């Protein structure tokens, strides 16, 4: 009975995970295919006087989100390769699964690296002893230093900066609300909202920025109404 209950719980959890992945993939495809039209529809829901500012904020948020994903993908691949190569050299078992954990952990800044590092060191300690575990710890620290001091400064700009406290609180809140999926999406959500708020607060009609699509349409509608 207990075994059956365990299988039932595992199956239910797997179904929920696949449901979440399906929704994410489905939404992403629609955004990629018809993103500009969807965004224009969203902007038109708001009052006309707020549309231009909202459009500027939305473009800033989208730029931040795409930059975050691009940077984290490069960082994740680099971290995973570094740890897998180190594990293979040390002949630590489960090197590929460790690399997979490190890869996905890289998408959760600060927290993900700590969790992935602990898993790798514990596996090395259990199967290979203290010395390989300490060497594995050194490899992980070296990879993290490379990420912090070389990759991130080179690949990302100020638009994707999130304070470490914000990362920890965001990941905690995301995990509480939506589990593992919430942890993955917490930091990009915070970074995107932060960029949108800053862009909306800084934008002024007299700044002379290039007209956005919404602004062009608003001026066209105004001209038609005047005629």
VOSE-923092 format. One record per residue (C-alpha): x, y negated, z; residue in one letter. Coordinates in pm, whole numbers, plus 50000, padded with zeros to 5 digits. Each point is the difference from the previous one (the first is absolute). Layout:
BEGIN
XYZa/...
***
This chain:
BEGIN
500005000050000x/502784976050091x/501885009049681x/496864994049793x/499474966650174x/503584990349923x/499595008549633x/496704981149991x/501584969150155x/502975001849762x/497695003849701x/497864970750110x/503094978450044x/501315009849656x/496644991249842x/500064965550162x/503564994349878x/499085009749642x/496914977950015x/502144970650105x/502565007049727x/497245002649738x/498524966550104x/503454983849996x/500855013849652x/496534991449863x/500174964250131x/503594995249883x/499165011149646x/497114975649975x/502114971650138x/502795007349751x/497635003449704x/497614971350070x/501694980450279x/499704964549858x/496275003249930x/499355015150343x/501924971650164x/498104973449804x/496735016050110x/501154999150364x/501054963549975x/496664990049848x/498225012250311x/501464970650192x/498964963449974x/501434981749699x/502104976250208x/501835029550160x/500645020449686x/503254983949882x/501635002950344x/498815035950035x/501335008549654x/503444986450086x/499975019550327x/498965031849822x/502824997949748x/502504994250283x/498645030350186x/500165022049691x/503604989549933x/500935008250359x/498265033849988x/501685010949677x/503384988150128x/499515019350323x/499105032249816x/502934996649759x/502514993450279x/498705027650227x/500065025149714x/503684993149929x/500805000650372x/498075032650052x/501825017949717x/503394987450120x/499365009750363x/498705034449905x/502935007649770x/502534989050261x/498485021350275x/499485030649774x/503614998949877x/501234997250359x/497795029050111x/501195021949713x/503654992650078x/499415009050366x/498065031149887x/496964989750202x/496885019949906x/496854983149873x/502054973049827x/497364993449733x/497094997350249x/502134976450207x/500564978949689x/496254999449931x/499334987950356x/502674973049964x/498554989449663x/496494994750134x/501314985750327x/501744972349807x/496584986249902x/499344992750369x/502804975250085x/501745003150340x/497645026550139x/500285024449710x/503804999750002x/500095007550373x/497575029249974x/501725014849694x/503404996550166x/498835017750315x/498605028949796x/503255004149803x/502194999150312x/497785024650190x/500085024949710x/503794997149982x/500265004850377x/497755030750008x/501565018249704x/503624987849996x/500924986950346x/501204967450154x/502814991249762x/497975001949675x/497154981950177x/502324971350096x/501394998749647x/496444999849864x/499194971350235x/503034981249865x/498865005949641x/496524986850080x/501414969150170x/502294994049701x/497075003349757x/497914976150209x/502834974550010x/500315002549622x/496264994149971x/499934970550241x/503144981549891x/500305008449629x/496795012649839x/497414977550164x/501974967249965x/500825008749638x/496565011949890x/497544979150195x/499414963250056x/498424979650275x/496515007649869x/500115035550138x/501384991450342x/498035013850294x/501134995250360x/500945033150171x/497434993250273x/497354995849732x/501105032949844x/499745019250328x/496644984950095x/498665004549647x/501075036549977x/498535006750345x/496694984049904x/499935017549662x/500705033950159x/497274994450259x/497434990249737x/500835023549712x/502695024350114x/502965006849770x/498384981949707x/499574969150216x/503675001150098x/501045000349632x/497784970749903x/500444978350310x/503234982349904x/499184992549632x/496604987350117x/501624976750255x/502584987949747x/497324993549737x/497694981350237x/502944979650131x/500984989849646x/496414991049913x/499524978750311x/503304981649945x/499234993749632x/496484987750077x/501254976850274x/502804985849785x/498024994749679x/498794965249912x/498114989349685x/502524972249945x/503025023350013x/500045002749622x/500145038049998x/499035017449674x/496275005049961x/498825034450100x/497415019449801x/497284990150243x/500924963249978x/499915001149620x/496565015950004x/498744975250258x/501144970649788x/498465015949691x/496685004950179x/500094964250126x/500634987249647x/497105020649863x/497684987050271x/501054964249921x/499155005249633x/
***
